[in-house]
Amino acid sequence: MDEKYFKLRKTWRKRKNRFDIGPLFNMNPIHISGYFVMRIFNITEQEYIPFYQHHKKYYLACNPDGNEESFLAKVLEIVDKDRKSRETLYYYNTRSKTRIHKLTRFREALKEVDRWGLTVTNEERLRQSVSYVQEIMNWQNTNDTKSVLSKLLFDERGSDQFFIEYQRIIEQKNKLEVLLEKEQSTVKDLQNQLKNVAPEYRIAILNGDQKLLIDLFMQLKDLKVPRTNSNFLSAKPELWARLIHNYFTLSHTNSKEDNRQLLSYDTILDYFKDNLGKEMLKSKNRSKYFNIKESDRIYT
């Protein structure tokens, strides 16, 4: 069925196009792939791509369901088969060496039209895989990397797709690294903004006394204005928790500022939002904590 891929010359007639393949007489469809290879030996390197395009145009015109990827795969199959045969049987023959060189150069020229990675040889794949595997090792575990190497080196049949997939992964990784840099920049900006809200140094309390501090703020939260009996300080639980978190720190005796520990925002918030805080404010617990007494004094 190779005749559907390549444009044959008319037998017993002069070629209409020098890229048409086949002998002047005794045309045999069995040898069409051989005719194609032999024509490569009789054209210059500058004609390799025009020669390829001439037959691709014929193939696509005669095969509406075909595509260039399939055509290129067929061309490479024929070229590789012929080259391997010459390398195996006639390698030391001078003419064979010349023709192997021509086939190699023709294959190299096809990289210009290859958008699918079909022209990548096993040797090239191994050389390229070194850098990709090194990249993979920087962010994947060792077992995964061994699996990649095993596929690339020993599974010739599936290595093309596997290599392309890992190339895609590396490209995706590079995109994520760019995104990470942007996010890191955003975080840095937010940290700079936080410095304007949270002070560099905080008020220290001894570790273990944090409930005393929370109780004081719980009492402040519920203080009433004597004249109106309305809340003196009104804020959401999140703001009270943020206030304590940003301005107080836990300290050990004689500890340095660098070794001090922030109070947990989530823990503080729990006291302001659920029954922990309500239980703390009950009169039976007043002996455990400080007690703020409201005054009847009227301020004018």
Secondary structure, DSSP 8 states (H G I E B T S, - for coil): -GGGTS-B--TTS--SSTT-BS-SS---GGGHHHHHHHHHTTS-GGGHHHHHHHHHHHHHHH-TT--HHHHHHHHHHHHHHHHHHHHHHSTTSHHHHHHHHHHHHHHHHGGGT-SSSTT--HHHHHHHHHHHHHHHHTTS-HHHHHHHHHHHHH-HHHHHHHHHHHHHHHHHHHHHHHHHHHHHHHHHHHHHHHHTTS-SS-EEEETT-HHHHHHHHHHHHH-B-TTT--BSS---HHHHHHHHHHHEEEE-TT--GGG-EE--HHHHHHHHHSHHHHHHTSGGGGGGS-----------
